[in-house]
Amino acid sequence: MDIYDSRLSGNGWKVRLLLSQLGLPYRRHILNLADGDARKREFIQLNPLARVPVLVADDGFVLTESNAILLYLAEGSRLLPRTAPDRQRVTEWLFFEQFDHLRFMARPRYLVSIAKVADKHREELDYLRGFGTKALDAMERRLAQSKFIAGDVYTIADISLFPYTSMAEMGGYSLAAYPAVRVWLAEVERQHRFIPLISQ
Ligand SMILES: N[C@@H](CCC(=O)N[C@@H](CS)C(=O)NCC(=O)O)C(=O)O
């Protein structure tokens, strides 16, 4: 299969982390988002929203949205429970990641540490961090009760939430007040075939 992502994409990292842990081979295509690669016509045909990651399966099936890709790839594996209520608990946190977490972690990281334009975006950063702090609070409460985000076993919900939580401090968050989140981050890094963001 083919995976389109960018060098620093946390969303792409989710997909590559899962592929590594499932031991599945793939071809990686690294887009340079700053150069506008995602807006080129060939790529827009794969994803009209001009965003990575995109998966193209061997039979030509195209899938966008990191969590949809995680669900597709993990089907039938130990990383996605087959039955209720465990499966629903995983999907609950995947939706949380998209609505309550991703943007509030990813955008501050971009503004502060990648584009380095924090000074010009003070108001936006305050706004984003208000929501991001609520997301971290919710994760802390959950992880104080269970080893992994969806329960006692490691699943794609952990893979989905790991990248941008682990990079939260790049966006100006402090994880000092989140001990259970820090223990969980270390636990995810100990999982078999874990890969860092930049792994090749
Ligand atoms: N909801 C999408 C978000 C994907 C997304 O925001 N991707 C970013 C990179 S992490 C992107 O491609 N941005 C396009 C750009 O910056 O031009 C997902 O989970 O896959």
The ligand as an SDF file (V2000), in Angstrom:
LIG
                    3D

 20 19  0  0  0  0  0  0  0  0999 V2000
   -8.6230   15.3020   10.3960 N   0  0  0  0  0  0  0  0  0  0  0  0
   -7.4720   15.0590    9.5970 C   0  0  0  0  0  0  0  0  0  0  0  0
   -6.4890   16.2070    9.7530 C   0  0  0  0  0  0  0  0  0  0  0  0
   -5.3150   16.0610    8.7810 C   0  0  0  0  0  0  0  0  0  0  0  0
   -4.4240   17.2800    8.7930 C   0  0  0  0  0  0  0  0  0  0  0  0
   -4.7420   18.3280    9.3780 O   0  0  0  0  0  0  0  0  0  0  0  0
   -3.2620   17.1750    8.1310 N   0  0  0  0  0  0  0  0  0  0  0  0
   -2.3080   18.2720    8.0600 C   0  0  0  0  0  0  0  0  0  0  0  0
   -0.9060   17.7960    8.4230 C   0  0  0  0  0  0  0  0  0  0  0  0
   -0.8220   17.1160   10.0390 S   0  0  0  0  0  0  0  0  0  0  0  0
   -2.2370   18.7720    6.6170 C   0  0  0  0  0  0  0  0  0  0  0  0
   -2.1300   17.9800    5.7030 O   0  0  0  0  0  0  0  0  0  0  0  0
   -2.2990   20.0980    6.3910 N   0  0  0  0  0  0  0  0  0  0  0  0
   -2.2240   20.6280    5.0590 C   0  0  0  0  0  0  0  0  0  0  0  0
   -1.3700   21.8200    4.9410 C   0  0  0  0  0  0  0  0  0  0  0  0
   -0.8320   22.2530    5.9540 O   0  0  0  0  0  0  0  0  0  0  0  0
   -1.2040   22.3190    3.8230 O   0  0  0  0  0  0  0  0  0  0  0  0
   -6.8280   13.7180   10.0140 C   0  0  0  0  0  0  0  0  0  0  0  0
   -6.9950   13.3050   11.1640 O   0  0  0  0  0  0  0  0  0  0  0  0
   -6.1840   13.0750    9.1650 O   0  0  0  0  0  0  0  0  0  0  0  0
  1  2  1  0
  2  3  1  0
  2 18  1  0
  3  4  1  0
  4  5  1  0
  5  6  2  0
  5  7  1  0
  7  8  1  0
  8  9  1  0
  8 11  1  0
  9 10  1  0
 11 12  2  0
 11 13  1  0
 13 14  1  0
 14 15  1  0
 15 16  2  0
 15 17  1  0
 18 19  2  0
 18 20  1  0
M  END
$$$$
